[in-house]
Amino acid sequence: MSEDNKRIIIAESLPEEDEKFLTLPELTPEEEKVLEEEEEEHVQEKIPEFLEPLFTEVKNGEKPALNLSKVDEDTASMVISSSDLFKTCSLPDKTELQEHNLKTKHDILVGDHCDIGYGLYGNDIIICELSRMHGDIVAEGDLRIDNFCEVYGTVLCNGDAFLGEGVKIHGKLNVGGNLDIGDNVAIDKEFKAFGDIAIRNPMPVILYLLLYVMTMLNLEGEEEAKKRVDALISEANSVPLVLPPKTTMDLSYVSVSTPMEIGANCRLHGNIKAKSVKIRNDTTLFGSIQATQRIKIGPRTAIHGDVVGQNVRVERGADVLGNVAGKTVWLHEDARVSGVIKAIDGLTIGRSEENK
């Protein structure tokens, strides 16, 4: 097209028509009523008839009951993350972190996306999705392994076992009870189950844990809660070993983003990195401790390494075979430190033990 034939057209609305164009026409009362009825019908069409609320209606002061069958995994994950179940890394009394195994007599709860460089030995063992275990798993009770987990070792279970979709076991599987197995489960070597075998997708672990949490919160009433507790955990009053989501454990480090609590009479190998660390009495750790907040070392506990934290407290009879560094350091007069003590805001030598 030549330059002479080019045309530029500018369209402008008339000033008088602008307001009329942008203003909606007024509706009569009859038309407004018809429009509201149509909107209500449209909303009701979107809501399935079978949809039920997460909790039943409360009547006569009763506690709300959980409709577990109506809960999806996203809702369950939200409730679990907001609960206290995975807020702290907990190692119960007499836990042993040996060269190849993490051993306890209690139940074990492993969060999602964990990378554990040890085998697990416990009572009931629950492993959430997308976690990897680099060792053998031995469950004296029941075992639940959620979707797309990998186990680089042999799995032994004296009770019932539940394997989610896409689980890979690079070893043998031996189940003393019933076996529920999901789709696309791979077992490199032989497997045995002395009970019934059902090929289906078991209840996701996140829903199982939601039931666990709701039970502990007594949302279904005291009597029902006790029945659920007896069915879910073998020792209702015991504290499980808890590894929060994204925990990393190998031969060098135990790394968590949450506070860590270690019970009494434990024997552990490896360096610890956590938000805060609290160790009870008569525990032995062959490794160092590093925390961004507080560290408390209980009576008669031995640390074969350095201790570095914001505020460090060493109780009576504790023995630190290394250096101690912190903003403030409280040291009992009967505690021992073999290395250098560095306290930016001062060192306190005390006699009284903390009542906590």
C-alpha positions as CSV (number, residue, x, y, z in Angstrom):
1,M,0.0,0.0,0.0
2,S,1.4,3.4,-1.0
3,E,1.8,6.3,1.5
4,D,-1.0,8.2,-0.2
5,N,-3.5,5.4,0.5
6,K,-2.7,5.0,4.2
7,R,-5.4,6.3,6.5
8,I,-5.4,6.8,10.3
9,I,-8.8,6.5,12.0
10,I,-9.3,7.8,15.5
11,A,-12.6,6.6,17.2
12,E,-13.8,8.7,20.0
13,S,-17.1,8.3,22.0
14,L,-19.4,11.1,22.3
15,P,-19.2,12.8,25.8
16,E,-22.9,12.7,26.2
17,E,-23.0,8.9,25.6
18,D,-20.2,7.9,28.1
19,E,-22.3,8.0,31.2
20,K,-25.2,6.2,29.6
21,F,-22.9,3.4,28.3
22,L,-21.2,2.8,31.7
23,T,-24.4,2.9,33.8
24,L,-26.3,-0.3,34.3
25,P,-30.1,-0.2,33.7
26,E,-32.2,-0.1,36.8
27,L,-34.1,-3.2,37.6
28,T,-37.7,-3.4,38.9
29,P,-38.3,-5.2,42.2
30,E,-39.8,-8.2,40.3
31,E,-36.7,-8.5,38.1
32,E,-34.4,-8.3,41.1
33,K,-36.3,-11.2,42.8
34,V,-36.0,-13.3,39.7
35,L,-32.3,-12.6,39.4
36,E,-31.7,-13.6,43.1
37,E,-33.6,-16.9,42.6
38,E,-31.5,-17.7,39.5
39,E,-28.2,-17.1,41.4
40,E,-29.3,-19.4,44.3
41,E,-30.2,-22.2,41.9
42,H,-26.8,-21.8,40.1
43,V,-24.9,-22.0,43.5
44,Q,-26.8,-25.1,44.5
45,E,-26.0,-26.8,41.2
46,K,-22.3,-26.5,42.0
47,I,-22.5,-28.1,45.4
48,P,-22.7,-32.0,45.2
49,E,-25.5,-33.5,47.2
50,F,-23.2,-36.0,48.9
51,L,-20.9,-33.3,50.3
52,E,-20.8,-33.3,54.1
53,P,-19.0,-30.9,56.5
54,L,-15.6,-31.9,57.9
55,F,-17.1,-32.1,61.4
56,T,-20.6,-33.1,62.4
57,E,-23.0,-30.6,63.9
58,V,-22.5,-30.1,67.6
59,K,-25.6,-30.9,69.7
60,N,-26.2,-30.6,73.4
61,G,-22.6,-29.7,74.2
62,E,-21.2,-32.9,72.5
63,K,-17.7,-32.7,71.0
64,P,-17.6,-32.6,67.2
65,A,-16.9,-35.9,65.4
66,L,-14.6,-36.0,62.4
67,N,-16.0,-37.2,59.0
68,L,-12.8,-38.9,58.0
69,S,-14.2,-40.3,54.8
70,K,-14.9,-36.8,53.6
71,V,-11.4,-35.5,54.1
72,D,-9.1,-35.1,51.2
73,E,-5.3,-35.3,51.5
74,D,-4.8,-31.5,51.1
75,T,-7.1,-30.8,54.1
76,A,-5.4,-33.6,56.1
77,S,-2.0,-32.2,55.3
78,M,-3.1,-28.7,56.5
79,V,-4.4,-30.0,59.8
80,I,-1.3,-32.1,60.4
81,S,1.0,-29.2,59.7
82,S,-0.9,-26.9,62.0
83,S,-0.9,-29.5,64.8
84,D,1.9,-30.2,67.3
85,L,2.6,-33.7,65.9
86,F,5.6,-32.7,63.8
87,K,6.6,-29.4,65.6
88,T,9.4,-31.1,67.5
89,C,11.9,-33.7,66.7
90,S,11.6,-36.1,69.6
91,L,13.8,-39.0,70.6
92,P,12.3,-40.9,73.5
93,D,14.1,-42.4,76.5
94,K,16.6,-45.2,75.7
95,T,16.8,-44.4,72.0
96,E,19.9,-45.7,70.3
97,L,21.4,-44.2,67.2
98,Q,23.9,-46.9,66.2
99,E,26.2,-47.2,63.3
100,H,23.4,-48.4,60.9
101,N,20.1,-48.3,62.9
102,L,17.9,-45.9,64.8
103,K,16.5,-48.1,67.5
104,T,13.7,-47.5,70.0
105,K,11.0,-49.5,71.8
106,H,8.4,-46.8,71.0
107,D,6.4,-46.0,67.9
108,I,8.2,-44.2,65.1
109,L,6.7,-41.3,63.0
110,V,8.6,-40.1,60.0
111,G,7.5,-37.0,58.1
112,D,7.3,-36.5,54.4
113,H,10.4,-35.7,52.2
114,C,12.8,-37.2,54.8
115,D,16.2,-38.6,53.8
116,I,17.2,-41.1,56.6
117,G,20.6,-42.7,56.3
118,Y,19.8,-45.3,58.9
119,G,17.6,-48.3,59.3
120,L,14.6,-48.1,61.7
121,Y,13.8,-50.4,64.5
122,G,10.6,-49.7,66.5
123,N,7.1,-50.8,67.5
124,D,4.6,-49.3,65.0
125,I,6.3,-47.4,62.2
126,I,4.7,-44.8,60.0
127,I,6.6,-43.2,57.1
128,C,5.0,-40.4,55.2
129,E,5.2,-39.9,51.4
130,L,8.3,-39.2,49.3
131,S,10.8,-40.3,52.0
132,R,13.9,-42.4,51.6
133,M,15.3,-44.9,54.1
134,H,18.9,-46.2,53.6
135,G,18.7,-49.2,55.8
136,D,16.6,-52.1,57.1
137,I,13.2,-51.4,58.6
138,V,12.0,-53.7,61.5
139,A,8.5,-53.1,63.0
140,E,7.5,-55.1,66.0
141,G,3.9,-54.0,65.4
142,D,2.3,-52.5,62.2
143,L,4.0,-50.8,59.4
144,R,2.7,-48.0,57.1
145,I,4.8,-46.7,54.2
146,D,3.2,-43.9,52.2
147,N,3.2,-43.2,48.5
148,F,6.4,-43.1,46.5
149,C,8.8,-43.9,49.3
150,E,12.0,-45.9,48.8
151,V,13.6,-48.3,51.2
152,Y,17.2,-49.4,50.4
153,G,17.1,-52.5,52.6
154,T,15.0,-55.3,53.9
155,V,11.6,-54.7,55.5
156,L,10.4,-56.9,58.4
157,C,7.0,-56.5,60.0
158,N,5.5,-58.7,62.7
159,G,2.0,-57.1,62.3
160,D,0.1,-55.8,59.4
161,A,1.8,-53.8,56.6
162,F,0.4,-51.1,54.4
163,L,2.4,-50.1,51.3
164,G,1.1,-47.1,49.3
165,E,1.3,-46.4,45.6
166,G,4.7,-46.4,44.0
167,V,6.7,-47.7,47.0
168,K,10.0,-49.3,46.1
169,I,11.8,-51.8,48.4
170,H,15.3,-52.6,47.3
171,G,15.4,-55.8,49.3
172,K,13.1,-58.4,50.9
173,L,9.7,-57.9,52.4
174,N,8.5,-60.2,55.2
175,V,5.1,-59.5,56.8
176,G,3.8,-61.5,59.7
177,G,0.2,-60.3,59.3
178,N,-2.0,-59.0,56.5
179,L,-0.5,-57.0,53.6
180,D,-2.3,-54.1,51.8
181,I,-0.4,-53.2,48.8
182,G,-1.0,-50.3,46.3
183,D,-0.4,-49.8,42.6
184,N,3.1,-49.9,41.1
185,V,4.8,-51.2,44.2
186,A,8.2,-52.7,43.4
187,I,10.0,-55.2,45.5
188,D,13.4,-56.2,44.2
189,K,13.7,-59.5,46.1
190,E,11.2,-62.0,47.4
191,F,8.3,-61.2,49.7
192,K,6.3,-63.2,52.2
193,A,3.0,-62.4,54.0
194,F,1.5,-64.9,56.5
195,G,-1.9,-63.2,56.4
196,D,-4.2,-62.0,53.6
197,I,-2.9,-60.0,50.7
198,A,-5.0,-57.2,49.3
199,I,-3.9,-55.4,46.1
200,R,-5.4,-51.9,46.5
201,N,-4.4,-48.5,47.6
202,P,-4.5,-48.3,51.4
203,M,-5.5,-45.2,53.3
204,P,-2.9,-42.5,52.8
205,V,-0.7,-42.0,55.8
206,I,-1.6,-38.3,56.0
207,L,-5.2,-39.3,56.6
208,Y,-4.1,-41.9,59.1
209,L,-2.2,-39.3,61.0
210,L,-5.1,-36.9,60.9
211,L,-7.2,-39.6,62.6
212,Y,-4.3,-40.0,65.0
213,V,-4.3,-36.3,65.8
214,M,-8.0,-35.9,66.1
215,T,-8.1,-38.9,68.4
216,M,-5.5,-37.5,70.7
217,L,-7.5,-34.2,70.8
218,N,-10.6,-36.1,71.9
219,L,-12.7,-34.7,69.1
220,E,-14.8,-37.8,69.1
221,G,-15.6,-38.0,72.8
222,E,-13.6,-39.5,75.6
223,E,-14.8,-43.1,75.3
224,E,-14.4,-43.2,71.5
225,A,-11.0,-41.6,71.8
226,K,-9.8,-44.3,74.1
227,K,-10.9,-47.0,71.7
228,R,-9.2,-45.2,68.8
229,V,-6.0,-44.8,70.7
230,D,-5.9,-48.5,71.6
231,A,-6.4,-49.4,68.0
232,L,-3.9,-46.9,66.6
233,I,-1.0,-47.2,68.9
234,S,0.1,-50.0,71.1
235,E,1.1,-47.9,74.1
236,A,-1.4,-45.1,74.6
237,N,0.8,-43.3,77.1
238,S,4.1,-43.7,75.3
239,V,5.8,-40.8,73.4
240,P,6.7,-41.8,69.8
241,L,10.0,-41.1,68.1
242,V,9.2,-38.3,65.7
243,L,11.2,-37.1,62.8
244,P,9.7,-33.9,61.3
245,P,9.3,-33.4,57.5
246,K,12.5,-32.8,55.5
247,T,14.7,-34.4,58.2
248,T,18.2,-35.3,57.0
249,M,20.2,-38.0,58.8
250,D,23.4,-39.6,57.8
251,L,26.6,-40.9,59.4
252,S,27.8,-37.3,59.9
253,Y,24.8,-35.2,60.7
254,V,21.3,-35.2,62.1
255,S,19.7,-32.1,60.7
256,V,16.2,-30.8,61.4
257,S,14.6,-27.3,61.1
258,T,12.6,-27.7,64.3
259,P,13.5,-27.9,68.0
260,M,14.9,-31.3,69.1
261,E,14.2,-33.1,72.4
262,I,16.3,-36.1,73.4
263,G,15.2,-38.3,76.3
264,A,17.1,-39.9,79.1
265,N,19.6,-42.8,78.8
266,C,20.0,-42.4,75.1
267,R,23.1,-43.3,73.1
268,L,23.6,-41.4,69.9
269,H,26.2,-41.1,67.2
270,G,26.5,-38.1,64.9
271,N,26.5,-34.3,64.9
272,I,23.2,-32.5,65.6
273,K,21.9,-29.4,63.9
274,A,18.6,-28.0,65.1
275,K,16.7,-24.9,66.0
276,S,17.1,-25.7,69.7
277,V,18.3,-28.8,71.6
278,K,17.2,-30.2,75.0
279,I,18.8,-33.3,76.3
280,R,17.7,-35.0,79.5
281,N,19.9,-36.9,82.0
282,D,22.3,-39.8,81.5
283,T,22.5,-39.5,77.7
284,T,25.7,-40.0,75.7
285,L,26.3,-38.2,72.4
286,F,29.3,-38.9,70.2
287,G,29.2,-35.8,68.2
288,S,28.8,-32.0,68.3
289,I,25.7,-29.8,68.8
290,Q,24.8,-26.7,66.9
291,A,21.6,-24.7,67.4
292,T,20.4,-21.3,66.5
293,Q,18.6,-20.9,69.8
294,R,18.9,-22.5,73.2
295,I,20.8,-25.7,74.2
296,K,20.3,-27.5,77.5
297,I,22.4,-30.4,78.5
298,G,20.9,-32.5,81.3
299,P,22.6,-33.9,84.4
300,R,25.2,-36.6,83.9
301,T,25.0,-36.3,80.1
302,A,28.2,-36.7,78.1
303,I,28.9,-34.8,74.9
304,H,31.9,-36.0,72.9
305,G,32.2,-32.8,70.8
306,D,31.6,-29.1,70.7
307,V,28.5,-27.3,71.8
308,V,27.5,-24.1,69.9
309,G,24.2,-22.2,70.5
310,Q,22.6,-18.9,71.4
311,N,22.1,-19.7,75.1
312,V,23.9,-22.7,76.5
313,R,23.1,-24.4,79.9
314,V,25.1,-27.3,81.2
315,E,23.6,-29.0,84.2
316,R,25.2,-30.7,87.2
317,G,27.4,-33.7,86.4
318,A,27.4,-33.1,82.7
319,D,30.6,-33.6,80.8
320,V,31.4,-31.7,77.5
321,L,34.5,-33.2,75.9
322,G,35.0,-30.2,73.6
323,N,34.5,-26.4,73.3
324,V,31.4,-24.5,74.4
325,A,30.4,-21.3,72.7
326,G,27.3,-19.1,73.0
327,K,26.0,-15.6,73.7
328,T,25.4,-16.6,77.3
329,V,26.6,-19.7,79.0
330,W,25.4,-21.1,82.3
331,L,27.6,-23.8,83.8
332,H,26.9,-25.8,86.9
333,E,29.8,-25.8,89.3
334,D,29.9,-29.7,89.2
335,A,29.8,-29.8,85.4
336,R,33.0,-30.2,83.3
337,V,34.1,-28.7,80.0
338,S,37.4,-30.0,78.6
339,G,37.8,-27.3,75.9
340,V,37.5,-23.5,75.7
341,I,34.4,-21.7,76.9
342,K,33.4,-18.6,74.8
343,A,30.5,-16.5,76.2
344,I,30.0,-13.1,74.5
345,D,27.6,-11.7,77.1
346,G,29.1,-13.5,80.0
347,L,29.7,-16.9,81.8
348,T,27.7,-17.8,84.9
349,I,28.8,-20.5,87.3
350,G,25.8,-21.7,89.2
351,R,24.8,-24.2,91.9
352,S,21.0,-24.6,91.7
353,E,19.5,-26.8,89.0
354,E,16.8,-25.5,86.7
355,N,13.3,-26.6,87.7
356,K,12.1,-27.6,84.2
